[in-house]
Amino acid sequence: MKPATKFIHAGAEPDPSTGAIMTPIYQTSTYVQEAPGKNKGYEYARSQNPTRKALEDALAIIENGKYGLAFSSGVAATDAVLKLLSPGDEVVTGNDLYGGTYRLFTKVFEKFGIRFRYVDMTDIGAIAAAITPNTKLIWTETPTNPLMNITDIAAVTALAKKQNILVCVDNTFASPYLQNPLDAGADIVMHSSTKYLGGHSDVIQGALIMNDAALREQLYFIQKSCGAVPGPMDCFLVLRGIKTLHVRMQRHCENGEKIAHFLRQHPKVGKVYWCGFEDHPGYTVAKQQMRGFGGMMSFTLKDDSVEKAMKLLSSTKVFSLAESLGGVESLINHPASMTHASIPREERIRNGLSDSLIRLSVGIEDVDDLIADLEQAIG
Ligand SMILES: *Cc1c(COP(=O)(O)O)cnc(C)c1O
């Protein structure tokens, strides 16, 4: 099936009791049983809920996977993957991770004896060098947040397969419309469904998608045992978001491309980080593993002062100053003080995330209005 058809019909079966075309919001905590142990496959809503099931089926379909699991947030999904590990196990991961992922790794899981090695994930040699006999997981984001670095998913999975290491790809930035890591050999795909999947900035949610049945069982066990499940209303919202993912992404890509080029030719703009530029170091890999370049980008001003960046950040009128991304409306963000404030400053600077960096999540408004807004804000 082609994407447009797949995204609209994924997981949607008419409701068996009424024929309702939209999956109902099953707002229930428990299910009546005919006799002890005799039920319709639903016992208690932490373990199973029909609205969540419809969403989980949809998640699997849109990522070309066999199984989907929905969580109460993106970090809850990440947390579940880390709980596959045991004390002494090691994780090789990127040095420009989403701030919340970095915080979870360093402040929560290190305490439980899991060791993390942070490397430049664009460098396969660096990844190979960080692997030890204790390495059980490679965790990567691509494109990265906020510097838009590209990891070669197929190369990483080829390296990991030889040594029996799981690979999990945070596919939040690309969305399943632009990239399907399972097709490139990844074991698990993670999403913050809060972003492009939901698409309307009205829900917090996470997802995991995989092909292996045993891995699905382990992760389902963690989902129900630890309990970070999303409510049925939120599942309904993400299901609804998925139906328009392809049209939204097409516009995010069109607008993103125009804005990236506008910024790049602007005399007051310094560096623009967007993986669709032919001279972006990850361009060749991005072109090969992605179907478009999306609407996420970062930039600095030529006058690289924090004051100038701060002034710009509070001068936009269409772009709203806010954390998060992937919604229909355009957002502007200051990673150093907002999304990435949980990464120590020295660490941030070392990895190229300067105090004056500005990140954009380009929405699907009229691109002329977006460009005019940036033009007046840059001044
Ligand atoms: C937002 C985000 C997360 C965390 O997801 P939540 O839904 O906020 O818990 C993880 N990874 C990336 C790339 C994100 O943008």
The ligand as an SDF file (V2000), in Angstrom:
LIG
                    3D

 15 15  0  0  0  0  0  0  0  0999 V2000
   10.4030   15.0590   22.6860 C   0  0  0  0  0  0  0  0  0  0  0  0
   11.4240   14.0650   22.3680 C   0  0  0  0  0  0  0  0  0  0  0  0
   11.6180   12.9410   23.1890 C   0  0  0  0  0  0  0  0  0  0  0  0
   10.8520   12.7300   24.4900 C   0  0  0  0  0  0  0  0  0  0  0  0
    9.4970   12.5500   24.2590 O   0  0  0  0  0  0  0  0  0  0  0  0
    8.3340   13.0280   25.2870 P   0  0  0  0  0  0  0  0  0  0  0  0
    7.1010   12.6810   24.5460 O   0  0  0  0  0  0  0  0  0  0  0  0
    8.5310   14.5060   25.4850 O   0  0  0  0  0  0  0  0  0  0  0  0
    8.5240   12.2780   26.5530 O   0  0  0  0  0  0  0  0  0  0  0  0
   12.5720   12.0160   22.8000 C   0  0  0  0  0  0  0  0  0  0  0  0
   13.3050   12.1820   21.6810 N   0  0  0  0  0  0  0  0  0  0  0  0
   13.1500   13.2510   20.8710 C   0  0  0  0  0  0  0  0  0  0  0  0
   13.9930   13.3640   19.6520 C   0  0  0  0  0  0  0  0  0  0  0  0
   12.2160   14.2250   21.1820 C   0  0  0  0  0  0  0  0  0  0  0  0
   12.0800   15.2920   20.3930 O   0  0  0  0  0  0  0  0  0  0  0  0
  1  2  1  0
  2  3  1  0
  2 14  2  0
  3  4  1  0
  3 10  2  0
  4  5  1  0
  5  6  1  0
  6  7  2  0
  6  8  1  0
  6  9  1  0
 10 11  1  0
 11 12  2  0
 12 13  1  0
 12 14  1  0
 14 15  1  0
M  END
$$$$
